[in-house]
Amino acid sequence: MAERSPGSLLKAGALAVVVSVVANHLLHAGALLMLDIPHGFPPLHGPWPVVFFSAFGAIAGVGVFAGIASVSSRAVPVFRMVAGVVLMLSMIPDLWLLTESGAANFPGGTAAGVGTLMVMHVISAAAVVWAVERSS
């Protein structure tokens, strides 16, 4: 097992949060300007949901990496696989928003809005994987 110092994990976490939040905020702003995303679509209504969920996802991802690093000598390759699986699973609720039942619970869920959310998930995952690889 390769020990990671708390400082390197904290640095990776901070970097992942900043990159994820900034990149997703820029994507959010651009998508609202260029795509037909209804104003009332809750996940993209204002900057705060984007900031909160981007930061939360990045912190959770680094936490998962820390757990993997505490038990595996191959933490980065294992984490890449786990992150890929979690990324694919994170798309399920987004795709649900395009169903009749999803639309009833989250009005305004257009393909453009859902596609934007899915790209945001990819950005957050990439930010976390990049940050933990950089810290290793």
HUGI-V386342 format. One record per pair of residues at least 12 apart in sequence whose C-alpha atoms are under 10 Angstrom apart, sorted by sequence separation. I is the first residue (numbers start at 1). J is the second residue. If there is no record, write none. Layout:
BEGIN
i=I j=J
i=I j=J
END
This chain:
BEGIN
i=32 j=44
i=67 j=79
i=97 j=109
i=98 j=110
i=31 j=44
i=32 j=45
i=65 j=78
i=66 j=79
i=96 j=109
i=97 j=110
i=98 j=111
i=32 j=46
i=65 j=79
i=68 j=82
i=95 j=109
i=97 j=111
i=29 j=44
i=64 j=79
i=65 j=80
i=94 j=109
i=98 j=113
i=28 j=44
i=95 j=111
i=97 j=113
i=98 j=114
i=28 j=45
i=29 j=46
i=62 j=79
i=65 j=82
i=94 j=111
i=97 j=114
i=28 j=46
i=29 j=47
i=61 j=79
i=64 j=82
i=65 j=83
i=96 j=114
i=28 j=47
i=64 j=83
i=94 j=113
i=95 j=114
i=94 j=114
i=95 j=115
i=25 j=46
i=26 j=47
i=61 j=82
i=93 j=114
i=94 j=115
i=25 j=47
i=28 j=50
i=61 j=83
i=94 j=116
i=95 j=117
i=24 j=47
i=25 j=48
i=27 j=50
i=91 j=114
i=94 j=117
i=95 j=118
i=25 j=49
i=91 j=115
i=94 j=118
i=25 j=50
i=61 j=86
i=93 j=118
i=21 j=47
i=24 j=50
i=25 j=51
i=91 j=117
i=92 j=118
i=24 j=51
i=91 j=118
i=94 j=121
i=22 j=50
i=90 j=118
i=91 j=119
i=21 j=50
i=22 j=51
i=24 j=53
i=25 j=54
i=20 j=50
i=21 j=51
i=24 j=54
i=88 j=118
i=91 j=121
i=20 j=51
i=21 j=52
i=23 j=54
i=87 j=118
i=90 j=121
i=91 j=122
i=21 j=53
i=22 j=54
i=90 j=122
i=18 j=51
i=20 j=53
i=21 j=54
i=22 j=55
i=88 j=121
i=17 j=51
i=20 j=54
i=21 j=55
i=87 j=121
i=88 j=122
i=17 j=52
i=19 j=54
i=20 j=55
i=21 j=56
i=86 j=121
i=87 j=122
i=18 j=54
i=19 j=55
i=20 j=56
i=21 j=57
i=17 j=54
i=18 j=55
i=20 j=57
i=21 j=58
i=87 j=124
i=16 j=54
i=17 j=55
i=20 j=58
i=84 j=122
i=87 j=125
i=16 j=55
i=17 j=56
i=19 j=58
i=86 j=125
i=87 j=126
i=17 j=57
i=18 j=58
i=14 j=55
i=16 j=57
i=17 j=58
i=84 j=125
i=13 j=55
i=16 j=58
i=17 j=59
i=83 j=125
i=84 j=126
i=15 j=58
i=16 j=59
i=83 j=126
i=14 j=58
i=17 j=61
i=13 j=58
i=14 j=59
i=16 j=61
i=17 j=62
i=80 j=125
i=83 j=128
i=84 j=129
i=12 j=58
i=13 j=59
i=16 j=62
i=80 j=126
i=83 j=129
i=12 j=59
i=13 j=60
i=13 j=61
i=14 j=62
i=80 j=128
i=10 j=59
i=13 j=62
i=80 j=129
i=12 j=62
i=13 j=63
i=79 j=129
i=80 j=130
i=43 j=94
i=10 j=62
i=77 j=129
i=80 j=132
i=9 j=62
i=10 j=63
i=76 j=129
i=79 j=132
i=80 j=133
i=9 j=63
i=79 j=133
i=9 j=65
i=76 j=132
i=77 j=133
i=9 j=66
i=75 j=132
i=76 j=133
i=75 j=133
i=6 j=66
i=76 j=136
i=5 j=66
i=75 j=136
i=4 j=66
i=41 j=103
i=3 j=66
i=42 j=105
i=43 j=106
i=61 j=124
i=65 j=128
i=42 j=106
i=57 j=121
i=61 j=125
i=65 j=129
i=4 j=69
i=41 j=106
i=42 j=107
i=43 j=108
i=44 j=109
i=3 j=69
i=4 j=70
i=40 j=106
i=41 j=107
i=42 j=108
i=43 j=109
i=54 j=120
i=58 j=124
i=61 j=127
i=62 j=128
i=66 j=132
i=1 j=68
i=2 j=69
i=3 j=70
i=40 j=107
i=41 j=108
i=42 j=109
i=50 j=117
i=53 j=120
i=54 j=121
i=57 j=124
i=58 j=125
i=61 j=128
i=62 j=129
i=65 j=132
i=69 j=136
i=1 j=69
i=2 j=70
i=3 j=71
i=40 j=108
i=41 j=109
i=53 j=121
i=56 j=124
i=57 j=125
i=58 j=126
i=60 j=128
i=61 j=129
i=1 j=70
i=2 j=71
i=3 j=72
i=38 j=107
i=39 j=108
i=40 j=109
i=41 j=110
i=44 j=113
i=54 j=123
i=55 j=124
i=58 j=127
i=59 j=128
i=62 j=131
i=1 j=71
i=2 j=72
i=3 j=73
i=38 j=108
i=43 j=113
i=44 j=114
i=50 j=120
i=54 j=124
i=58 j=128
i=62 j=132
i=1 j=72
i=2 j=73
i=37 j=108
i=38 j=109
i=43 j=114
i=53 j=124
i=54 j=125
i=57 j=128
i=58 j=129
i=61 j=132
i=1 j=73
i=2 j=74
i=3 j=75
i=36 j=108
i=37 j=109
i=38 j=110
i=41 j=113
i=44 j=116
i=1 j=74
i=2 j=75
i=37 j=110
i=41 j=114
i=44 j=117
i=54 j=127
i=58 j=131
i=1 j=75
i=36 j=110
i=37 j=111
i=38 j=112
i=43 j=117
i=35 j=110
i=36 j=111
i=37 j=112
i=38 j=113
i=35 j=111
i=36 j=112
i=37 j=113
i=35 j=112
i=36 j=113
i=37 j=114
i=34 j=112
i=35 j=113
i=37 j=116
i=32 j=112
i=31 j=112
i=32 j=113
i=35 j=116
i=31 j=113
i=31 j=115
i=32 j=116
i=28 j=113
i=31 j=116
i=30 j=116
i=28 j=116
i=27 j=116
i=28 j=117
i=27 j=117
i=28 j=119
i=24 j=116
i=27 j=119
i=28 j=120
i=24 j=117
i=27 j=120
i=24 j=119
i=25 j=120
i=24 j=120
i=27 j=123
i=23 j=120
i=24 j=121
i=24 j=122
i=21 j=120
i=24 j=123
i=20 j=120
i=23 j=123
i=24 j=124
i=20 j=121
i=23 j=124
i=20 j=122
i=21 j=123
i=20 j=123
i=21 j=124
i=19 j=123
i=20 j=124
i=23 j=127
i=19 j=124
i=20 j=125
i=20 j=126
i=21 j=127
i=17 j=124
i=19 j=126
i=20 j=127
i=16 j=124
i=19 j=127
i=20 j=128
i=16 j=125
i=18 j=127
i=19 j=128
i=16 j=126
i=17 j=127
i=16 j=127
i=17 j=128
i=19 j=130
i=15 j=127
i=16 j=128
i=19 j=131
i=15 j=128
i=16 j=129
i=13 j=127
i=14 j=128
i=16 j=130
i=17 j=131
i=12 j=127
i=13 j=128
i=15 j=130
i=16 j=131
i=12 j=128
i=15 j=131
i=16 j=132
i=12 j=129
i=14 j=131
i=15 j=132
i=12 j=130
i=13 j=131
i=12 j=131
i=13 j=132
i=15 j=134
i=11 j=131
i=12 j=132
i=15 j=135
i=11 j=132
i=12 j=133
i=9 j=131
i=12 j=134
i=13 j=135
i=8 j=131
i=9 j=132
i=11 j=134
i=12 j=135
i=8 j=132
i=11 j=135
i=12 j=136
i=10 j=135
i=8 j=134
i=9 j=135
i=8 j=135
i=9 j=136
i=7 j=135
i=8 j=136
i=5 j=135
i=4 j=135
i=5 j=136
i=4 j=136
i=3 j=136
i=2 j=136
END
